[in-house]
Amino acid sequence: MAQSKPQEPAAPAAGITPPSSDEYGDVTAKDVGERAPSSASAGASSDEYGDVATEDGASAEPREVIADPIKPFNIAMYHFNDKLYFWAWKPVATGYKYVLPREIRGLFSSFYANLKAPIRIVNNLLQGEPGYAGKELASFLINSTIGVGGLRNCAEECFGLRGRYADFGQTLGKYGVGFGFYLVLPFVGPSSVRDGFGFLVDWTMRPQTYIGDEFFSYESVGLYTHEQINSTSFHLGEYEAFKKASVDPYVSMRDIFIQYRKNLIENR
Amino acid sequence: MRKALVGLMIFVISMAPFHAFGGAALDTVTTNVNSVLDVLRDPKLKGESGKKAKEQKIEAAADKLFDYVELSKRTLGLNWNKFSMDQRKEFVELFKALLRNTYIDRITGYTDQKVSFVKEMPLSETTIEVQSVVVSGNGRTPINYRVIKKENNWKVYDVVIEGVSLVNNYRTQFREILGNNPPQALIDTLRKRAGK
């Protein structure tokens, strides 16, 4: 069945076609948890259109779409990061994992997570979560002292204190700021105008930022690189699995980014 | 005393359907996911020799867990209607092959971690979200299974990991392809993937 213009949703698709009892039969927008196509209103009465939209709203996730006006740039950056992973992060992290036992790498993970406590404290406060800001502050104090400079997450392991992740892009999102548009950052990965800006603001709250003379000094970028290698050593194979699972990795990653950030803003 | 007992009986009987409805989805998903994990963790199926048997067992367990037709419909959305009957059937088979690899990849990584099923949340009259958490050394990953009731059986039609829905993710990818191409192009793409 060749469709001359497949991008135009078939007009009678929503609400009019009765659902078939055959499991391979046609579907309605409601069946598949999709928004009724707007062109359906032309063929359907306003009542029918309204009904589908209401039921759809109850059963389905409203689809978040993100503008991608600089797609050629983003695709170039996507390929840059892809090559960076296979040519740099992966071999380096594999060797690193081979040399350093899991326990030592775990200490580094805790160390870097602890250094990011100021980001979580400030953003929890900005998000109206003073309780979690307090927990994060207490964790930071405990881990920096008893946890020997953050090498152990003693706050959680010894005292059962569990904080709450928070970043500035998320804070802006909770204030109602939209994504802006999709932005793939070199070295950093998928982001958006809002979250990229958030990343910069959060960068100012990292103590490592101030060990050098400049905002992006060799020292702080060096530490960031080590943090990334250390983190990658725990996640080797995941990016490969992601690529294997996707039909269009660029579109898939963009969608994962949107869904993940949206969930972080709306449900956490 | 007798009156109280009769009252209690009536109460229990009247509540029974709710329990049957409420717990069934959680139980079914817990049982079916655990049977997949059991196969993955089976020490007898380690190594190359056990690989074939392992794959077959996982496939059987996954078939009980997932409703591939429902998954396909929700992933294609209204584009489903543009597929001919033969194309629909072929799509389901090809998508099933892709998903099986994906899901197995995702959960084989979780074999050493603890999976706990937390609770279930009704989404609609026929659908429920069963929420689980995978706890590992690196933290907690929430994995939610969305299930639909069909012929008294609960089957998974979507998996949501850290807020990312599998169905939504594939739908975005497929929509992009189907925006400029006929259904056959998507089927050819999937067939090429499966052939690898």
Boltz contact constraints between the chains, C-beta under 6 A:
constraints:
  - contact:
      token1: [A, 1]
      token2: [B, 84]
      max_distance: 6.0
  - contact:
      token1: [A, 2]
      token2: [B, 182]
      max_distance: 6.0
  - contact:
      token1: [A, 3]
      token2: [B, 82]
      max_distance: 6.0
  - contact:
      token1: [A, 3]
      token2: [B, 182]
      max_distance: 6.0
  - contact:
      token1: [A, 6]
      token2: [B, 178]
      max_distance: 6.0
  - contact:
      token1: [A, 6]
      token2: [B, 182]
      max_distance: 6.0
  - contact:
      token1: [A, 7]
      token2: [B, 179]
      max_distance: 6.0
  - contact:
      token1: [A, 9]
      token2: [B, 78]
      max_distance: 6.0
  - contact:
      token1: [A, 13]
      token2: [B, 78]
      max_distance: 6.0
  - contact:
      token1: [A, 13]
      token2: [B, 81]
      max_distance: 6.0
  - contact:
      token1: [A, 23]
      token2: [B, 69]
      max_distance: 6.0
  - contact:
      token1: [A, 24]
      token2: [B, 88]
      max_distance: 6.0
  - contact:
      token1: [A, 26]
      token2: [B, 81]
      max_distance: 6.0
  - contact:
      token1: [A, 27]
      token2: [B, 73]
      max_distance: 6.0
  - contact:
      token1: [A, 27]
      token2: [B, 80]
      max_distance: 6.0
  - contact:
      token1: [A, 32]
      token2: [B, 73]
      max_distance: 6.0
  - contact:
      token1: [A, 32]
      token2: [B, 74]
      max_distance: 6.0
  - contact:
      token1: [A, 32]
      token2: [B, 77]
      max_distance: 6.0
  - contact:
      token1: [A, 33]
      token2: [B, 74]
      max_distance: 6.0
  - contact:
      token1: [A, 34]
      token2: [B, 77]
      max_distance: 6.0
  - contact:
      token1: [A, 34]
      token2: [B, 78]
      max_distance: 6.0
  - contact:
      token1: [A, 59]
      token2: [B, 124]
      max_distance: 6.0
  - contact:
      token1: [A, 234]
      token2: [B, 138]
      max_distance: 6.0
  - contact:
      token1: [A, 241]
      token2: [B, 105]
      max_distance: 6.0
  - contact:
      token1: [A, 245]
      token2: [B, 102]
      max_distance: 6.0
  - contact:
      token1: [A, 247]
      token2: [B, 173]
      max_distance: 6.0
  - contact:
      token1: [A, 248]
      token2: [B, 173]
      max_distance: 6.0
  - contact:
      token1: [A, 251]
      token2: [B, 172]
      max_distance: 6.0
  - contact:
      token1: [A, 251]
      token2: [B, 173]
      max_distance: 6.0
  - contact:
      token1: [A, 251]
      token2: [B, 176]
      max_distance: 6.0
  - contact:
      token1: [A, 252]
      token2: [B, 169]
      max_distance: 6.0
  - contact:
      token1: [A, 252]
      token2: [B, 173]
      max_distance: 6.0
  - contact:
      token1: [A, 255]
      token2: [B, 169]
      max_distance: 6.0
  - contact:
      token1: [A, 255]
      token2: [B, 172]
      max_distance: 6.0
  - contact:
      token1: [A, 256]
      token2: [B, 164]
      max_distance: 6.0
  - contact:
      token1: [A, 259]
      token2: [B, 163]
      max_distance: 6.0
  - contact:
      token1: [A, 259]
      token2: [B, 164]
      max_distance: 6.0
  - contact:
      token1: [A, 260]
      token2: [B, 163]
      max_distance: 6.0
  - contact:
      token1: [A, 260]
      token2: [B, 164]
      max_distance: 6.0
  - contact:
      token1: [A, 263]
      token2: [B, 163]
      max_distance: 6.0
